[in-house]
Amino acid sequence: MNLYDAKTKPRGSLGRLEEIGMRIVEIRGHVPARLRAVVVVAAGDHGVVEEGVSAYPQEVTAQMIANFRTGGAAVNVLARAAGAEVVIADRGVGTPTRNMTRGPAMTATELERELAAGAELVDELGDVDVVALGEMGIGNSTSAAALTAAVLGVEPQRVCGRGTGVDDDGLARKVDAVRRALAANAGVDALQAFGGFELAFLGGVARRCAERAVVVLLDGYIASAAVLAAGVRDGLIAAHRSAEPGHALVLDALGLEPLLDLGLRLGEGSGAALALPLLHASIAILNEMATFDEAGVTDAGR
Amino acid sequence: MNLYDAKTKPRGSLGRLEEIGMRIVEIRGHVPARLRAVVVVAAGDHGVVEEGVSAYPQEVTAQMIANFRTGGAAVNVLARAAGAEVVIADRGVGTPTRNMTRGPAMTATELERELAAGAELVDELGDVDVVALGEMGIGNSTSAAALTAAVLGVEPQRVCGRGTGVDDDGLARKVDAVRRALAANAGVDALQAFGGFELAFLGGVARRCAERAVVVLLDGYIASAAVLAAGVRDGLIAAHRSAEPGHALVLDALGLEPLLDLGLRLGEGSGAALALPLLHASIAILNEMATFDEAGVTDAGR
């Protein structure tokens, strides 16, 4: 039953807002009175940056952690505007993963540690309706590309984009790094092989959310690739379509159509924070809008 | 100069959010501290409904006015969620325009009255940054179709959709009504010929907003067609792409790319209200996000 059909409007006339609201109700098992949403921004450093795959130096990850903590980054502003909390998870910033072109980015023990830490964070959040996944980590669009190529079995060229703005030479180095990483990690679990710590952590967050009937709102390419690699398929909503070419492949594999298409390529959870008002609106319609009976409006749809 | 370039993020990485924010700043002439937004919902009745062009009876317009006034309609809920005020303008509900298939929907005097009333409303709003245009009126997607066909010189079939849900026969009657209306009103001003009162009123609102450097946020097909027919080209932002086929033609003519594409077909200003959080977010970024200098973050873009 579509709960929106009783409301004073032609059936289906709120389009995807109805689809999203019904998905939230289905995942949560009830109509929340008000969505409590938390944006989890996980940050980590990546050994693969020594291959020259990013436009920014590694030190920027730590600088951005400080920026997140003082509330000055895009995700802070956008989450505040959407009435959402921000939780910053420092997953080894300054202590990079190993260079995945030479073998697994992390040990099996490190992978378990990150998955467990992600699950633990969700438990600590208490009663939450929506967890939005954001990430920060110089080099992590190369991780996302390797995860996507490995899980979906596609060529590195199709999953590598310019990330935060790498030039043609950098893009060529990125494709080459992903190719060598795939060759160096045959048979290794994708999250362990290609990392980073922050992406394994987000995988743990998504798995625990699925167990606890919490909606996971995916940000862009990198967070989506982490969830794909973690094997989570239920309870997901895609916030936006990233400018990164690999994102469409990941979204197709997850069977998701994003809500926004605004040419964003920032990460941090910024796209997820921008989509949150649509989720809030979908639930507000269910809680606050009059029915045909309440308003005394003639329903042509009956 | 793109004011977003100083912020702690790769250049251009907030995509269309930066474009929209810069457009608001350009229209207003400064960076607003906080956007004050008002959704104007103009309602009117249409003589053309006697041609059997709508799925709903005319009485629904008056019923919906009451629903708007008690705050139970979709636009009330969505505007509240977006922190925007709603102003309802009753433009002759219960006193329909003439049937446009037999001559002009209104007199030249009535047109002037509506344009002036729209302008007056904007003056009464005082210091406002954004006026979102919404409408309600059983039969008014037929008005919008005639306005679009007349102004753009296209065939009625290309501008008629199912509105609030008319069936195949109703759609055929709608196309036929538009064809006869075009023939019956050669040489008459489009807004006068095809109305309705609420659309002429919105045309007056849009013209005055342009004069006062106020951003006009277009809702869907019907509001966009009214603004097209009123000859307003500056200071516009398109909120969403309607499911109505004629809307794409109107948006192309206005040179606008909508922010949202969610399959909405309700009107009322509902799509504009849903897009408002994106406008707020674009300005919040300018006011609240740290610059590279403030945050001590290395800027690879310099």
Contacts between the chains, C-beta under 8 A, distances in Angstrom:
chain1	res1	chain2	res2	distance
A	7	B	74	7.2
A	8	B	64	7.2
A	8	B	67	5.6
A	8	B	72	6.6
A	8	B	73	6.1
A	8	B	74	7.6
A	9	B	73	7.8
A	9	B	74	5.5
A	9	B	266	5.3
A	10	B	55	7.3
A	10	B	56	7.8
A	10	B	164	4.2
A	10	B	165	4.8
A	10	B	265	7.3
A	10	B	266	6.9
A	11	B	165	6.9
A	12	B	265	7.9
A	13	B	164	6.9
A	13	B	165	7.8
A	13	B	264	6.9
A	13	B	265	4.9
A	13	B	266	4.0
A	14	B	74	6.7
A	14	B	262	8.0
A	14	B	264	6.2
A	14	B	266	6.1
A	14	B	270	7.1
A	15	B	243	6.9
A	15	B	262	4.6
A	15	B	263	3.0
A	15	B	264	4.6
A	15	B	265	6.9
A	16	B	262	4.2
A	16	B	263	5.4
A	17	B	262	6.1
A	17	B	264	7.3
A	17	B	274	7.2
A	55	B	10	7.3
A	55	B	300	4.9
A	56	B	10	7.8
A	56	B	298	6.9
A	56	B	300	4.7
A	57	B	298	6.1
A	57	B	300	7.6
A	59	B	298	6.3
A	60	B	297	6.3
A	60	B	298	5.4
A	60	B	300	7.8
A	63	B	295	7.0
A	63	B	296	6.2
A	63	B	297	4.4
A	63	B	298	6.5
A	64	B	8	7.2
A	64	B	297	6.4
A	66	B	295	7.2
A	66	B	296	7.4
A	67	B	8	5.6
A	67	B	290	5.9
A	67	B	295	4.4
A	67	B	297	6.0
A	70	B	290	7.4
A	70	B	295	7.4
A	72	B	8	6.7
A	72	B	288	7.8
A	72	B	289	6.2
A	72	B	290	2.9
A	72	B	294	6.7
A	72	B	295	5.3
A	73	B	8	6.1
A	73	B	9	7.8
A	73	B	289	7.0
A	73	B	290	7.0
A	73	B	295	7.9
A	74	B	7	7.2
A	74	B	8	7.6
A	74	B	9	5.5
A	74	B	14	6.7
A	74	B	285	6.4
A	74	B	289	5.8
A	76	B	288	7.8
A	76	B	289	7.8
A	77	B	281	7.6
A	77	B	284	5.1
A	77	B	285	5.5
A	77	B	288	4.6
A	77	B	289	4.9
A	78	B	281	5.6
A	78	B	284	7.4
A	78	B	285	7.4
A	80	B	284	7.4
A	80	B	288	7.4
A	81	B	277	6.9
A	81	B	280	5.8
A	81	B	281	5.1
A	81	B	284	4.9
A	82	B	277	7.1
A	82	B	281	7.9
A	164	B	10	4.2
A	164	B	13	6.8
A	164	B	300	7.6
A	165	B	10	4.9
A	165	B	11	6.9
A	165	B	13	7.8
A	165	B	300	7.1
A	165	B	301	7.2
A	243	B	15	6.9
A	259	B	262	7.2
A	260	B	260	7.5
A	261	B	261	6.9
A	262	B	14	8.0
A	262	B	15	4.7
A	262	B	16	4.2
A	262	B	17	6.1
A	262	B	259	7.2
A	262	B	278	7.8
A	263	B	15	3.0
A	263	B	16	5.3
A	264	B	13	6.9
A	264	B	14	6.2
A	264	B	15	4.6
A	264	B	17	7.3
A	265	B	10	7.3
A	265	B	12	8.0
A	265	B	13	4.9
A	265	B	15	6.9
A	266	B	9	5.4
A	266	B	10	6.9
A	266	B	13	4.1
A	266	B	14	6.1
A	270	B	14	7.1
A	274	B	17	7.2
A	274	B	277	7.8
A	274	B	278	6.7
A	274	B	281	6.0
A	277	B	81	6.9
A	277	B	82	7.1
A	277	B	274	7.8
A	277	B	277	3.7
A	278	B	262	7.7
A	278	B	274	6.7
A	280	B	81	5.9
A	281	B	77	7.5
A	281	B	78	5.6
A	281	B	81	5.0
A	281	B	82	7.9
A	281	B	274	6.0
A	284	B	77	5.1
A	284	B	78	7.4
A	284	B	80	7.4
A	284	B	81	4.9
A	285	B	74	6.4
A	285	B	77	5.5
A	285	B	78	7.4
A	288	B	72	7.7
A	288	B	76	7.8
A	288	B	77	4.6
A	288	B	80	7.4
A	289	B	72	6.2
A	289	B	73	7.0
A	289	B	74	5.8
A	289	B	76	7.8
A	289	B	77	5.0
A	290	B	67	5.9
A	290	B	70	7.4
A	290	B	72	2.9
A	290	B	73	7.0
A	294	B	72	6.7
A	295	B	63	7.0
A	295	B	66	7.2
A	295	B	67	4.4
A	295	B	70	7.4
A	295	B	72	5.3
A	295	B	73	7.9
A	296	B	63	6.2
A	296	B	66	7.4
A	297	B	60	6.3
A	297	B	63	4.4
A	297	B	64	6.4
A	297	B	67	6.0
A	298	B	56	6.9
A	298	B	57	6.1
A	298	B	59	6.3
A	298	B	60	5.4
A	298	B	63	6.4
A	300	B	55	4.9
A	300	B	56	4.7
A	300	B	57	7.6
A	300	B	60	7.8
A	300	B	164	7.6
A	300	B	165	7.1
A	301	B	165	7.2
